Structures are given as C-alpha cells and as structure tokens.
C-alpha cells in the first residue's frame, strides 16, 4: 500500500527552500516534490512526476547544516543530472568558472564551494 504524501515538515522544508532558492536562479526549474513521512524525524523526499528519484532524510539536530548540504546536493542532482546538462547550465553557477558550485559543510555551516579553488563562495540560501 502506497503511503499518502503530506506537507513537508519544518525541519526538511527549510533546507529544501534554501537549496531551491539557489538552484532556481535566475529562473525557476519545475520539480515536483513529495514527502512520505517515517515518523516525526525521518522520511522519503521524492522528486518528479511521476517519481523518478527518492532519498531518505533524517533530522540532524546536532549539525543542521549537514541536512541542508545533503538536501542541496540531492536536489542539485535531480535538477541538473550530469548526463543531460552542460556545465554552464548547471546551478548555482560558480563565479568565473564553467561549473556549478558544490554543497559542503564548513564549521557547521552550509556553504556553496568552488570545485576548482576549493574555496567557500557563499552560504546556501544566500541568493
């Protein structure tokens, strides 16, 4: 029996909105998202209509930035799969380079990093 989808709980909704804000600049990319809860602090985030990918996420109370980075990385892969998108079309764009930024945690904070210089460029959700 398939479980009903429900609204995103606050602990996963914030990372999704932060990441999508950066991934959808300068224009919006359509991505249907569904949430299948597994209790209060875990669940499956599904993407696509029909669903073509899903990932299980758990709330991380100790280092919330870890969840933000995991969600950002997963959403980036759903919106811009390596096999179908040219490097210059992927987002968020790295200033001065032809590659997308990469989500990483630095000192318990979620950042977008340059893949070439290995430098933090901006906070996830700062767009």
Secondary structure, 3 states (H helix, E strand, C coil): CCCCCECCCHHHHHHHHHHHHHHCCCCCCCCCEEEEECCCCEEEEEECCCCCEEEEEECCCCCHHHHHHHHHHHHHHHHCCCCCCCCCCCCCECCCCCCECEEEEECCEEEEECCCCCCEEEECCCC
